[in-house]
Each structure stands twice: as structure tokens, then as C-alpha cells.
């Protein structure tokens, strides 16, 4: 058993890399929930706003990994799926103090939309990691500062099968047309394509031997958030995120694979 969950992985990745992280989440009142919160505290994450659900169990996932390190995941959402707009409404003042908000799609879409609206209304930058892949309304997308789909998620959002730089550029242009300022399409060993200020840039991925790609995208997003809050350029931030994700795929597990800051070359 390993600690996981997309939001949790991203929070841990950001904290290990030096981020000042406040995590909004809902867990069950069970051993998994107790262990999760204890681990977050150990990582230095502010757990003040993690709600313990009285009825639903903590979310769990069954992960299989093939010989190439690629994974397939089946999720039982549990309490994750009960994180509501009302939960965030009660903490809106805290949300508005954030330097950046990072959100993913393992919570209800209405809750994502609420968090994004709160951030957009006060000018807080928003990174949306659109995973697990699903269709999203244009009204939500135009409030996003940065979107970070992988190839499959980009295809889901644009209808373009992303296999190389050319197809990634087509998908990025469609996403840009929906009002998103910066698009970062992650393509594993092919690196990451950035579309920012009308320019395309490919940031190569470090060459590593992948053991388990579970949480690589989460580590990328947590690292990206930290780097941007350190006032790095988008290109420098993606290099930092690529380096972090590359380290994570050489290790088994989700949160356990996230690197610490001293393992990276700044």
C-alpha cells in the first residue's frame, strides 16, 4: 500500500520542493484518512482545512504497472467525491490568500469550478491539471491561467490525437482559443510543449529508465507551482518540473516517488 491521490501527490511534491502548501481535501474517518493526514503533517503541509467525512471512506485506487513502467488506475472516490462547494465556501477567505491555486479533477467538477472562480475573481493564478481526463466546459477553461494536460487529456479536450510536437501544437492552439493564457502539454519522454505569448517551445525531458510513471504528472504540477511562485519564467519552471518528474519515474509508488529539493539541480 502506498499513499496517493492526485491532489495529495501534488501537495506532497510541492512541499518536498520547498513550497508553502495548504491542502483542501476530504478524507474518511478511517485508517487511510488518519495515515494520510499524519503523512501530510510530516511533510509540513497545512492540514487545517482537511475535512474528515463521518460516513464515506477515504478514496482508494488500484494501480497496475506494465513492463515499460506505464500505469492503469481504477479509483473508488469515496470522500474525495464529497468535497463540496460549501466546504470551500467556508474557507473562501483562506483561498483568497493563496499565491497560486493548483487543482485537479479527482474531486467534483462543481467544486473545481468554484475554486477557479474564487481565484479568478481576485486575480490568483490557477494551474488546472485536467486529470483524470474528462470533457470540461469552456466557461471554466477561460478562467484558467495554465493548463497541463498529458497527451490523452489534451486529446479529450481538443479532439486532436497528440503523438508528437506537430499534433501537440494543434491541440495547444485549440486550448488557447478557449481563452487559456498558457498551455503545457506533457508528453513523457518527448518532454513538454509550452504555448505561451504566441510562442511554441519544447522543453526536453531528462533521459531516465522509467520504473513506474504513477504520479509523474502530479510531481510535475507540484514542482511547476513551486517554481512559478519563486518567480521563475514559465520555461525555467517547466525545466524544473521536468527534472522533478524524471526523478519520480525512477521510483515505485505515488507520493513516495516525489523528490526532495536537494535532489534537484537548481
Secondary structure, DSSP 8 states (H G I E B T S, - for coil): -----HHHHHHHHHHHTT---B--EEEESSHHHHHHHHHHHHTT-B-TTEEEESSS---EEEEEE-TTS-EEEEEE-GGGGG--HHHHHTTHHHHTT-SEEEEESSS-HHHHHHHHHHHHHTT-EEEEE--S-----HHHHTT-SEE--BHHHHHHHHS----SHHHHHHHHHHHHHTT-SEEEEE-GGG-EEEEETTEEEEE-------S--TTHHHHHHHHHHHHHHTT--HHHHHHHHHHHHHHHTTSSSSGGG---GGGS--
